[in-house]
Amino acid sequence: MFTLNRHMRAAGGSLAALSAFAGSAMAQEAAPAAAAAAPAFDTGDTAWMLTSSALVLMMTIPGLALFYGGMVRKKNVLSTVMQSFAICCLLSVLWMIVGYSLVFTDGGSINSWLGGFSKTFLSGVGMTSAHPLAGTIPEYLFIMFQMTFAIITPALIAGAFAERMKFSAMLLFMAIWLIVVYVPVAHWVWGGGFLGSHGVLDFAGGTVVHINAGIAGLVAALIIGKREGYGQVNMAPHNLVLSVIGASLLWVGWFGFNAGSAVGSNALASVAMLNTQVAAAGAALTWMFAEWIVAKKPSVLGIISGAVAGLVAVTPAAGFVNPTGALIIGLIAGVVCYIAAVKLKHALGYDDSLDAFGVHGVGGIVGAILTGVFADPAVNALSSGASVSTQIYGVIFTIIYSAVATAIILYVVKALVGLRPTKQEEIEGLDINLHGETVH
């Protein structure tokens, strides 16, 4: 990047000298040469990352919106999809204003913990700039790709408190959580912070996205409390067809999530894509068969939940393991997440409405640890430094920070605007009471 900037300055100086010496005609002749000296981004990498960014955005809207929307009761479907859509809008703006800068710039003396403010409002980013982590694509595109991660991570949390949080409280919570929780953790792992420097491997967000969001979801479910009538009234999904469509969009979008994290159109993206597919398929099957054995019937909700669990678990490993390792990770994740979402939740009695913790938290933990087990240097040279103990260190630190910070944020939001609608509003449904609309 710095070499390119020197070339540009040199070209600019030469152009000015020619113009002063020979006039505008010669300057116009020199213009093509100056343009040729501008940085030449890789068009293949750029095309792939444009596609990947669109795919990851599709995971939140409409993917997650439909996945979650189909699993709630009919009286809350609009409020649920509204959460995903509004989160996308709010966090896009916050990421552009300050989020990107705090994650991906040098924080100076505190860089191990947080980035700086040098690119607030994307100051200094231009048509020819590139980030050191993505030198073959325009920095604007790298910002967009990372924005889609910053959007979906908080949106995942909403599954844990579905059907019982005020919309105003949700917006305030998500805004604060992005800055206080997501931004630091992303910097620690990807932006030059201490977890990445310590050797914690997270290819596409097992720790940054899924453990972070899953733990936050569990804390939110505990602090907000159970839904009115939980365990007494029927809370079955109102439209699993919507959830299947949403899960399918998540699956396809995940190729942008994982393969896109190679930040290029290359062999690493290829193996990450294949790993994503086999892990999702393996986890879907093991969840389905586990449920078939225990509950005597394989459910649609079960197989789509298993697929998502596999996608979650392979996320940190996608660019560090070979396909056999990815398949094993998926097979293990399907069973473990089934136990967490179906058995552990009921045994402990918490109301994680749509299993944000059971799938994303537990799946992320499984994937992060198993990345240390199956990392293959033949796939990625960084895998040679993989260590189970280092992965566990990253998992534990993220769990503690996310849990404590999320709890503090929730109590602050509760003091400011309250967390829940009234009991009567919740019983009648959030769609009509919070948004004045219903699905007929």
MILO-156388 format. One record per residue (C-alpha): residue number from 1; residue in one letter; x, y, z. Coordinates in steps of 0.001 Angstrom, whole numbers, plus 500000, padded with zeros to 6 digits. Layout:
N
k=NUM r=A X=X Y=Y Z=Z .
...
! end
This chain:
440
k=1 r=M X=500000 Y=500000 Z=500000 .
k=2 r=F X=502770 Y=502441 Z=500947 .
k=3 r=T X=504720 Y=501599 Z=497750 .
k=4 r=L X=501651 Y=502380 Z=495699 .
k=5 r=N X=501223 Y=505705 Z=497453 .
k=6 r=R X=504844 Y=506623 Z=496662 .
k=7 r=H X=504241 Y=505793 Z=493000 .
k=8 r=M X=501160 Y=507991 Z=492983 .
k=9 r=R X=503030 Y=510913 Z=494507 .
k=10 r=A X=505833 Y=510463 Z=491980 .
k=11 r=A X=503412 Y=510314 Z=489090 .
k=12 r=G X=501618 Y=513406 Z=490368 .
k=13 r=G X=504893 Y=515327 Z=490625 .
k=14 r=S X=505932 Y=514329 Z=487094 .
k=15 r=L X=502571 Y=515352 Z=485719 .
k=16 r=A X=502812 Y=518770 Z=487365 .
k=17 r=A X=506306 Y=519318 Z=485922 .
k=18 r=L X=505213 Y=518346 Z=482423 .
k=19 r=S X=502214 Y=520626 Z=482661 .
k=20 r=A X=504303 Y=523587 Z=483762 .
k=21 r=F X=506911 Y=522937 Z=481041 .
k=22 r=A X=504837 Y=521984 Z=478033 .
k=23 r=G X=501274 Y=523142 Z=478708 .
k=24 r=S X=497912 Y=521409 Z=478877 .
k=25 r=A X=498288 Y=519384 Z=475684 .
k=26 r=M X=501269 Y=517458 Z=477008 .
k=27 r=A X=499536 Y=517083 Z=480385 .
k=28 r=Q X=496610 Y=515384 Z=478683 .
k=29 r=E X=498992 Y=512985 Z=476967 .
k=30 r=A X=500575 Y=512192 Z=480337 .
k=31 r=A X=497198 Y=511452 Z=481999 .
k=32 r=P X=496992 Y=507807 Z=480842 .
k=33 r=A X=500451 Y=507166 Z=482256 .
k=34 r=A X=499432 Y=508678 Z=485599 .
k=35 r=A X=496299 Y=506544 Z=485657 .
k=36 r=A X=498355 Y=503460 Z=484929 .
k=37 r=A X=500468 Y=504189 Z=488012 .
k=38 r=A X=497380 Y=504011 Z=490264 .
k=39 r=P X=497068 Y=500830 Z=492333 .
k=40 r=A X=495775 Y=497862 Z=490367 .
k=41 r=F X=493480 Y=495865 Z=492635 .
k=42 r=D X=492925 Y=492231 Z=491707 .
k=43 r=T X=489668 Y=492131 Z=489778 .
k=44 r=G X=488999 Y=488491 Z=490633 .
k=45 r=D X=489446 Y=489087 Z=494344 .
k=46 r=T X=487326 Y=492209 Z=494152 .
k=47 r=A X=484508 Y=490434 Z=492323 .
k=48 r=W X=484506 Y=487580 Z=494826 .
k=49 r=M X=484500 Y=489903 Z=497818 .
k=50 r=L X=481666 Y=491972 Z=496354 .
k=51 r=T X=479725 Y=488714 Z=496039 .
k=52 r=S X=480703 Y=487550 Z=499522 .
k=53 r=S X=479588 Y=490817 Z=501082 .
k=54 r=A X=476177 Y=490488 Z=499450 .
k=55 r=L X=475935 Y=486865 Z=500596 .
k=56 r=V X=476697 Y=487703 Z=504218 .
k=57 r=L X=474219 Y=490588 Z=504215 .
k=58 r=M X=471644 Y=488132 Z=502864 .
k=59 r=M X=472229 Y=486016 Z=505969 .
k=60 r=T X=470658 Y=488714 Z=508150 .
k=61 r=I X=468063 Y=490069 Z=505743 .
k=62 r=P X=466197 Y=488015 Z=504783 .
k=63 r=G X=467917 Y=484838 Z=506104 .
k=64 r=L X=467975 Y=485322 Z=509862 .
k=65 r=A X=464767 Y=487361 Z=509766 .
k=66 r=L X=462876 Y=484450 Z=508191 .
k=67 r=F X=464662 Y=481780 Z=510245 .
k=68 r=Y X=463720 Y=483476 Z=513507 .
k=69 r=G X=460400 Y=484810 Z=512231 .
k=70 r=G X=459069 Y=481369 Z=511417 .
k=71 r=M X=459958 Y=479972 Z=514845 .
k=72 r=V X=458019 Y=482460 Z=516958 .
k=73 r=R X=454278 Y=482571 Z=517499 .
k=74 r=K X=452162 Y=484289 Z=514858 .
k=75 r=K X=451441 Y=487279 Z=517101 .
k=76 r=N X=455168 Y=488102 Z=517241 .
k=77 r=V X=456387 Y=487378 Z=513711 .
k=78 r=L X=456482 Y=490998 Z=512518 .
k=79 r=S X=458289 Y=492210 Z=515629 .
k=80 r=T X=460863 Y=489457 Z=515147 .
k=81 r=V X=461643 Y=490210 Z=511501 .
k=82 r=M X=461565 Y=493919 Z=512344 .
k=83 r=Q X=464387 Y=493356 Z=514810 .
k=84 r=S X=466675 Y=491888 Z=512144 .
k=85 r=F X=465852 Y=494633 Z=509658 .
k=86 r=A X=466235 Y=497500 Z=512124 .
k=87 r=I X=469487 Y=496058 Z=513498 .
k=88 r=C X=470857 Y=495943 Z=509955 .
k=89 r=C X=470073 Y=499618 Z=509458 .
k=90 r=L X=471308 Y=500851 Z=512832 .
k=91 r=L X=474555 Y=498929 Z=512931 .
k=92 r=S X=475461 Y=499764 Z=509324 .
k=93 r=V X=475532 Y=503430 Z=510308 .
k=94 r=L X=477443 Y=502840 Z=513561 .
k=95 r=W X=480024 Y=500699 Z=511767 .
k=96 r=M X=480626 Y=503406 Z=509184 .
k=97 r=I X=480884 Y=506156 Z=511813 .
k=98 r=V X=483186 Y=504512 Z=514344 .
k=99 r=G X=483040 Y=500714 Z=514465 .
k=100 r=Y X=485427 Y=500028 Z=511597 .
k=101 r=S X=488009 Y=502448 Z=512926 .
k=102 r=L X=487970 Y=500965 Z=516434 .
k=103 r=V X=488463 Y=497433 Z=515101 .
k=104 r=F X=490867 Y=497812 Z=512190 .
k=105 r=T X=493140 Y=500766 Z=512945 .
k=106 r=D X=496160 Y=501016 Z=515225 .
k=107 r=G X=495201 Y=502022 Z=518745 .
k=108 r=G X=498734 Y=503001 Z=519667 .
k=109 r=S X=499606 Y=502245 Z=523284 .
k=110 r=I X=496261 Y=500460 Z=523810 .
k=111 r=N X=496300 Y=498545 Z=520519 .
k=112 r=S X=496296 Y=495175 Z=522306 .
k=113 r=W X=492824 Y=496084 Z=523552 .
k=114 r=L X=491279 Y=498533 Z=521087 .
k=115 r=G X=491918 Y=500292 Z=517798 .
k=116 r=G X=491926 Y=504030 Z=517268 .
k=117 r=F X=489720 Y=506814 Z=515938 .
k=118 r=S X=491839 Y=507695 Z=512913 .
k=119 r=K X=489228 Y=506412 Z=510436 .
k=120 r=T X=486111 Y=507692 Z=512180 .
k=121 r=F X=483520 Y=508491 Z=509498 .
k=122 r=L X=485968 Y=506626 Z=507218 .
k=123 r=S X=488377 Y=509540 Z=507281 .
k=124 r=G X=491363 Y=508890 Z=505031 .
k=125 r=V X=489718 Y=506073 Z=503111 .
k=126 r=G X=489731 Y=506689 Z=499377 .
k=127 r=M X=489286 Y=505035 Z=496030 .
k=128 r=T X=492887 Y=503862 Z=495961 .
k=129 r=S X=493384 Y=502890 Z=499602 .
k=130 r=A X=493669 Y=499316 Z=500839 .
k=131 r=H X=493835 Y=497745 Z=504285 .
k=132 r=P X=496952 Y=495668 Z=505087 .
k=133 r=L X=494733 Y=492646 Z=505771 .
k=134 r=A X=493124 Y=492895 Z=502334 .
k=135 r=G X=495663 Y=494468 Z=500007 .
k=136 r=T X=494206 Y=493160 Z=496733 .
k=137 r=I X=490772 Y=494772 Z=497149 .
k=138 r=P X=489654 Y=498382 Z=497732 .
k=139 r=E X=489416 Y=499339 Z=501404 .
k=140 r=Y X=485812 Y=500421 Z=500865 .
k=141 r=L X=485007 Y=496804 Z=500001 .
k=142 r=F X=486866 Y=495456 Z=503030 .
k=143 r=I X=484831 Y=497866 Z=505174 .
k=144 r=M X=481605 Y=496615 Z=503610 .
k=145 r=F X=482514 Y=492962 Z=504079 .
k=146 r=Q X=483373 Y=493473 Z=507736 .
k=147 r=M X=480217 Y=495535 Z=508194 .
k=148 r=T X=478079 Y=492515 Z=507353 .
k=149 r=F X=479722 Y=490613 Z=510232 .
k=150 r=A X=479074 Y=493502 Z=512599 .
k=151 r=I X=475416 Y=493409 Z=511539 .
k=152 r=I X=474685 Y=489730 Z=511968 .
k=153 r=T X=476507 Y=489186 Z=515268 .
k=154 r=P X=474205 Y=491336 Z=517430 .
k=155 r=A X=471209 Y=490196 Z=515385 .
k=156 r=L X=471867 Y=486603 Z=516477 .
k=157 r=I X=471389 Y=487612 Z=520114 .
k=158 r=A X=467763 Y=488527 Z=519432 .
k=159 r=G X=466878 Y=484847 Z=519142 .
k=160 r=A X=467475 Y=484383 Z=522862 .
k=161 r=F X=464995 Y=487045 Z=523997 .
k=162 r=A X=462496 Y=486716 Z=521147 .
k=163 r=E X=458868 Y=487596 Z=521948 .
k=164 r=R X=459581 Y=489588 Z=525120 .
k=165 r=M X=461802 Y=492666 Z=524662 .
k=166 r=K X=460698 Y=496235 Z=523994 .
k=167 r=F X=461740 Y=497524 Z=520585 .
k=168 r=S X=463229 Y=500703 Z=522049 .
k=169 r=A X=465243 Y=498671 Z=524554 .
k=170 r=M X=466434 Y=496338 Z=521818 .
k=171 r=L X=467732 Y=499213 Z=519684 .
k=172 r=L X=469572 Y=500822 Z=522592 .
k=173 r=F X=471023 Y=497504 Z=523721 .
k=174 r=M X=472252 Y=496604 Z=520221 .
k=175 r=A X=473898 Y=499994 Z=519675 .
k=176 r=I X=475800 Y=499838 Z=522954 .
k=177 r=W X=476640 Y=496146 Z=522572 .
k=178 r=L X=478225 Y=496694 Z=519164 .
k=179 r=I X=480649 Y=499275 Z=520544 .
k=180 r=V X=481293 Y=497808 Z=523982 .
k=181 r=V X=481388 Y=494081 Z=523166 .
k=182 r=Y X=481661 Y=493264 Z=519462 .
k=183 r=V X=484206 Y=495943 Z=518585 .
k=184 r=P X=486777 Y=495016 Z=521270 .
k=185 r=V X=486500 Y=491262 Z=520705 .
k=186 r=A X=486825 Y=491680 Z=516922 .
k=187 r=H X=489906 Y=493842 Z=517466 .
k=188 r=W X=491439 Y=491342 Z=519889 .
k=189 r=V X=491182 Y=488539 Z=517326 .
k=190 r=W X=491370 Y=490196 Z=513890 .
k=191 r=G X=492527 Y=493775 Z=514343 .
k=192 r=G X=495940 Y=493276 Z=515903 .
k=193 r=G X=494810 Y=492703 Z=519474 .
k=194 r=F X=496159 Y=490339 Z=522091 .
k=195 r=L X=494125 Y=487204 Z=521284 .
k=196 r=G X=495292 Y=487090 Z=517679 .
k=197 r=S X=498847 Y=487895 Z=518732 .
k=198 r=H X=498667 Y=485094 Z=521295 .
k=199 r=G X=497855 Y=482629 Z=518499 .
k=200 r=V X=494085 Y=482229 Z=518852 .
k=201 r=L X=492769 Y=481016 Z=515485 .
k=202 r=D X=489372 Y=482195 Z=514275 .
k=203 r=F X=489070 Y=482090 Z=510509 .
k=204 r=A X=485603 Y=483573 Z=510098 .
k=205 r=G X=484085 Y=484298 Z=513497 .
k=206 r=G X=483600 Y=481295 Z=515769 .
k=207 r=T X=484843 Y=483361 Z=518695 .
k=208 r=V X=484174 Y=486892 Z=517474 .
k=209 r=V X=480661 Y=486183 Z=516195 .
k=210 r=H X=479142 Y=483008 Z=517598 .
k=211 r=I X=480593 Y=482549 Z=521086 .
k=212 r=N X=480270 Y=486287 Z=521612 .
k=213 r=A X=476618 Y=486417 Z=520512 .
k=214 r=G X=475676 Y=483080 Z=522081 .
k=215 r=I X=476940 Y=484028 Z=525528 .
k=216 r=A X=475287 Y=487435 Z=525253 .
k=217 r=G X=472052 Y=485676 Z=524329 .
k=218 r=L X=472207 Y=483413 Z=527379 .
k=219 r=V X=472833 Y=486368 Z=529695 .
k=220 r=A X=469972 Y=488291 Z=528082 .
k=221 r=A X=467594 Y=485348 Z=528473 .
k=222 r=L X=468466 Y=485049 Z=532163 .
k=223 r=I X=468229 Y=488756 Z=532974 .
k=224 r=I X=465084 Y=489506 Z=530948 .
k=225 r=G X=463385 Y=486379 Z=532245 .
k=226 r=K X=461049 Y=483825 Z=530729 .
k=227 r=R X=458219 Y=484560 Z=528344 .
k=228 r=E X=454777 Y=484912 Z=529880 .
k=229 r=G X=453277 Y=481440 Z=530114 .
k=230 r=Y X=456564 Y=479661 Z=529419 .
k=231 r=G X=456089 Y=475940 Z=530081 .
k=232 r=Q X=452316 Y=476362 Z=530353 .
k=233 r=V X=451089 Y=477585 Z=526973 .
k=234 r=N X=451854 Y=476336 Z=523483 .
k=235 r=M X=454853 Y=478203 Z=522069 .
k=236 r=A X=455393 Y=476083 Z=518971 .
k=237 r=P X=456702 Y=477745 Z=515792 .
k=238 r=H X=453918 Y=479270 Z=513739 .
k=239 r=N X=455417 Y=478655 Z=510270 .
k=240 r=L X=458356 Y=476327 Z=509825 .
k=241 r=V X=458325 Y=476836 Z=506067 .
k=242 r=L X=459605 Y=480369 Z=506698 .
k=243 r=S X=462294 Y=478925 Z=508955 .
k=244 r=V X=463391 Y=476397 Z=506322 .
k=245 r=I X=463692 Y=479187 Z=503763 .
k=246 r=G X=465628 Y=481261 Z=506277 .
k=247 r=A X=467946 Y=478381 Z=507143 .
k=248 r=S X=468550 Y=477726 Z=503450 .
k=249 r=L X=469472 Y=481377 Z=502903 .
k=250 r=L X=471783 Y=481189 Z=505902 .
k=251 r=W X=473466 Y=478089 Z=504494 .
k=252 r=V X=474078 Y=479640 Z=501079 .
k=253 r=G X=475063 Y=482968 Z=502603 .
k=254 r=W X=477575 Y=481189 Z=504828 .
k=255 r=F X=479769 Y=480562 Z=501795 .
k=256 r=G X=480342 Y=484301 Z=501738 .
k=257 r=F X=480881 Y=484248 Z=505484 .
k=258 r=N X=483523 Y=481502 Z=505497 .
k=259 r=A X=484957 Y=481369 Z=501982 .
k=260 r=G X=484839 Y=485151 Z=501818 .
k=261 r=S X=487070 Y=485321 Z=504880 .
k=262 r=A X=489940 Y=484184 Z=502663 .
k=263 r=V X=489653 Y=487757 Z=501327 .
k=264 r=G X=490397 Y=486582 Z=497828 .
k=265 r=S X=489406 Y=484312 Z=494976 .
k=266 r=N X=491896 Y=481571 Z=495732 .
k=267 r=A X=492499 Y=478003 Z=496883 .
k=268 r=L X=491932 Y=478885 Z=500543 .
k=269 r=A X=488462 Y=480187 Z=499719 .
k=270 r=S X=487793 Y=476939 Z=497860 .
k=271 r=V X=488642 Y=474657 Z=500765 .
k=272 r=A X=486732 Y=476921 Z=503158 .
k=273 r=M X=483665 Y=476597 Z=500948 .
k=274 r=L X=483901 Y=472802 Z=500789 .
k=275 r=N X=484499 Y=472600 Z=504548 .
k=276 r=T X=481408 Y=474705 Z=505143 .
k=277 r=Q X=479238 Y=472396 Z=503062 .
k=278 r=V X=480340 Y=469091 Z=504578 .
k=279 r=A X=480214 Y=470356 Z=508172 .
k=280 r=A X=476686 Y=471691 Z=507745 .
k=281 r=A X=475494 Y=468472 Z=506134 .
k=282 r=G X=477162 Y=466302 Z=508769 .
k=283 r=A X=475719 Y=468257 Z=511683 .
k=284 r=A X=472224 Y=468259 Z=510154 .
k=285 r=L X=472350 Y=464471 Z=509936 .
k=286 r=T X=473659 Y=463847 Z=513452 .
k=287 r=W X=471095 Y=466216 Z=515012 .
k=288 r=M X=468353 Y=464519 Z=512953 .
k=289 r=F X=469406 Y=461007 Z=513968 .
k=290 r=A X=469879 Y=461983 Z=517627 .
k=291 r=E X=466370 Y=463414 Z=517702 .
k=292 r=W X=465025 Y=460403 Z=515816 .
k=293 r=I X=466477 Y=458084 Z=518442 .
k=294 r=V X=465384 Y=460133 Z=521460 .
k=295 r=A X=462049 Y=461615 Z=520342 .
k=296 r=K X=461189 Y=458850 Z=517847 .
k=297 r=K X=460572 Y=461309 Z=514991 .
k=298 r=P X=462979 Y=463428 Z=512916 .
k=299 r=S X=461637 Y=466998 Z=512829 .
k=300 r=V X=462046 Y=469747 Z=510261 .
k=301 r=L X=463044 Y=472128 Z=513056 .
k=302 r=G X=465684 Y=469639 Z=514147 .
k=303 r=I X=467399 Y=469172 Z=510798 .
k=304 r=I X=467573 Y=472898 Z=510037 .
k=305 r=S X=468861 Y=473611 Z=513547 .
k=306 r=G X=471515 Y=470936 Z=513044 .
k=307 r=A X=472624 Y=472471 Z=509755 .
k=308 r=V X=473041 Y=475869 Z=511401 .
k=309 r=A X=474959 Y=474254 Z=514278 .
k=310 r=G X=477380 Y=472738 Z=511779 .
k=311 r=L X=477796 Y=476034 Z=509996 .
k=312 r=V X=478543 Y=477725 Z=513306 .
k=313 r=A X=481058 Y=475101 Z=514423 .
k=314 r=V X=483050 Y=475105 Z=511190 .
k=315 r=T X=483255 Y=478897 Z=511060 .
k=316 r=P X=486459 Y=479258 Z=513108 .
k=317 r=A X=487994 Y=476224 Z=511398 .
k=318 r=A X=486956 Y=476710 Z=507769 .
k=319 r=G X=490322 Y=477968 Z=506540 .
k=320 r=F X=492498 Y=475946 Z=508895 .
k=321 r=V X=491303 Y=472334 Z=508540 .
k=322 r=N X=490898 Y=469842 Z=505710 .
k=323 r=P X=487477 Y=468491 Z=504658 .
k=324 r=T X=487801 Y=465372 Z=506840 .
k=325 r=G X=488412 Y=467549 Z=509872 .
k=326 r=A X=485473 Y=469765 Z=508905 .
k=327 r=L X=483175 Y=466745 Z=508612 .
k=328 r=I X=484182 Y=465484 Z=512055 .
k=329 r=I X=483613 Y=468935 Z=513535 .
k=330 r=G X=480147 Y=468997 Z=512000 .
k=331 r=L X=479249 Y=465503 Z=513208 .
k=332 r=I X=480276 Y=466357 Z=516763 .
k=333 r=A X=478569 Y=469749 Z=516738 .
k=334 r=G X=475235 Y=468287 Z=515641 .
k=335 r=V X=475026 Y=466001 Z=518665 .
k=336 r=V X=476454 Y=468437 Z=521216 .
k=337 r=C X=474213 Y=471308 Z=520112 .
k=338 r=Y X=471178 Y=469025 Z=520151 .
k=339 r=I X=471914 Y=468146 Z=523756 .
k=340 r=A X=472467 Y=471803 Z=524660 .
k=341 r=A X=469358 Y=473119 Z=522918 .
k=342 r=V X=466942 Y=470345 Z=523827 .
k=343 r=K X=468188 Y=468753 Z=527044 .
k=344 r=L X=470424 Y=471269 Z=528835 .
k=345 r=K X=467998 Y=474165 Z=528370 .
k=346 r=H X=465113 Y=472243 Z=529895 .
k=347 r=A X=467247 Y=470797 Z=532681 .
k=348 r=L X=468429 Y=474245 Z=533772 .
k=349 r=G X=465101 Y=475938 Z=533092 .
k=350 r=Y X=466181 Y=479065 Z=531198 .
k=351 r=D X=464144 Y=480413 Z=528285 .
k=352 r=D X=466490 Y=480776 Z=525313 .
k=353 r=S X=463589 Y=481271 Z=522917 .
k=354 r=L X=465225 Y=480288 Z=519624 .
k=355 r=D X=468350 Y=478562 Z=520986 .
k=356 r=A X=470839 Y=481337 Z=520333 .
k=357 r=F X=473065 Y=479962 Z=523082 .
k=358 r=G X=472411 Y=476283 Z=522385 .
k=359 r=V X=473342 Y=476601 Z=518712 .
k=360 r=H X=475624 Y=479625 Z=518402 .
k=361 r=G X=477253 Y=479708 Z=521820 .
k=362 r=V X=477796 Y=475985 Z=522204 .
k=363 r=G X=478493 Y=475438 Z=518500 .
k=364 r=G X=481041 Y=478240 Z=518516 .
k=365 r=I X=482803 Y=476778 Z=521559 .
k=366 r=V X=482918 Y=473306 Z=520004 .
k=367 r=G X=484276 Y=474677 Z=516723 .
k=368 r=A X=486851 Y=476942 Z=518335 .
k=369 r=I X=488317 Y=474151 Z=520460 .
k=370 r=L X=488249 Y=471568 Z=517680 .
k=371 r=T X=490064 Y=474012 Z=515396 .
k=372 r=G X=493059 Y=473397 Z=517639 .
k=373 r=V X=492611 Y=469649 Z=517218 .
k=374 r=F X=492155 Y=469410 Z=513429 .
k=375 r=A X=494185 Y=472382 Z=512137 .
k=376 r=D X=496133 Y=471239 Z=509067 .
k=377 r=P X=499305 Y=473095 Z=507977 .
k=378 r=A X=498784 Y=471712 Z=504463 .
k=379 r=V X=495680 Y=473901 Z=504231 .
k=380 r=N X=496996 Y=476992 Z=505978 .
k=381 r=A X=500512 Y=477684 Z=507251 .
k=382 r=L X=499030 Y=479378 Z=510322 .
k=383 r=S X=497627 Y=475995 Z=511353 .
k=384 r=S X=501129 Y=474890 Z=512332 .
k=385 r=G X=500842 Y=477066 Z=515424 .
k=386 r=A X=497451 Y=475703 Z=516466 .
k=387 r=S X=497062 Y=474722 Z=520103 .
k=388 r=V X=494021 Y=473430 Z=521960 .
k=389 r=S X=495112 Y=475262 Z=525101 .
k=390 r=T X=495418 Y=478532 Z=523188 .
k=391 r=Q X=491971 Y=478038 Z=521674 .
k=392 r=I X=490501 Y=477355 Z=525112 .
k=393 r=Y X=492195 Y=480502 Z=526405 .
k=394 r=G X=490469 Y=482530 Z=523691 .
k=395 r=V X=487130 Y=480860 Z=524406 .
k=396 r=I X=487279 Y=481470 Z=528154 .
k=397 r=F X=488366 Y=485097 Z=527859 .
k=398 r=T X=485608 Y=485837 Z=525346 .
k=399 r=I X=482957 Y=484115 Z=527484 .
k=400 r=I X=483887 Y=486083 Z=530581 .
k=401 r=Y X=484097 Y=489452 Z=528846 .
k=402 r=S X=480918 Y=488994 Z=526809 .
k=403 r=A X=478914 Y=487786 Z=529814 .
k=404 r=V X=479984 Y=490561 Z=532178 .
k=405 r=A X=479748 Y=493381 Z=529640 .
k=406 r=T X=476373 Y=492201 Z=528332 .
k=407 r=A X=474936 Y=492022 Z=531840 .
k=408 r=I X=476081 Y=495570 Z=532605 .
k=409 r=I X=474617 Y=496876 Z=529344 .
k=410 r=L X=471276 Y=495202 Z=530009 .
k=411 r=Y X=470989 Y=496698 Z=533492 .
k=412 r=V X=471856 Y=500137 Z=532102 .
k=413 r=V X=469188 Y=499787 Z=529405 .
k=414 r=K X=466704 Y=498543 Z=531998 .
k=415 r=A X=467336 Y=501626 Z=534120 .
k=416 r=L X=466965 Y=503961 Z=531134 .
k=417 r=V X=463969 Y=502619 Z=529197 .
k=418 r=G X=463009 Y=499251 Z=530717 .
k=419 r=L X=463482 Y=495891 Z=529029 .
k=420 r=R X=460046 Y=494315 Z=528674 .
k=421 r=P X=456624 Y=495373 Z=527483 .
k=422 r=T X=453756 Y=495054 Z=529940 .
k=423 r=K X=452397 Y=491614 Z=530755 .
k=424 r=Q X=449197 Y=492357 Z=528853 .
k=425 r=E X=451101 Y=493600 Z=525790 .
k=426 r=E X=453212 Y=490469 Z=525773 .
k=427 r=I X=450172 Y=488217 Z=526043 .
k=428 r=E X=448372 Y=490039 Z=523220 .
k=429 r=G X=451497 Y=490037 Z=521061 .
k=430 r=L X=454289 Y=492438 Z=520245 .
k=431 r=D X=453218 Y=492941 Z=516633 .
k=432 r=I X=450035 Y=494847 Z=517431 .
k=433 r=N X=451273 Y=496531 Z=520604 .
k=434 r=L X=454751 Y=497638 Z=519536 .
k=435 r=H X=454262 Y=498118 Z=515806 .
k=436 r=G X=450518 Y=498456 Z=515253 .
k=437 r=E X=450461 Y=495666 Z=512678 .
k=438 r=T X=449465 Y=492023 Z=512487 .
k=439 r=V X=449774 Y=489074 Z=510140 .
k=440 r=H X=446416 Y=487659 Z=509091 .
! end
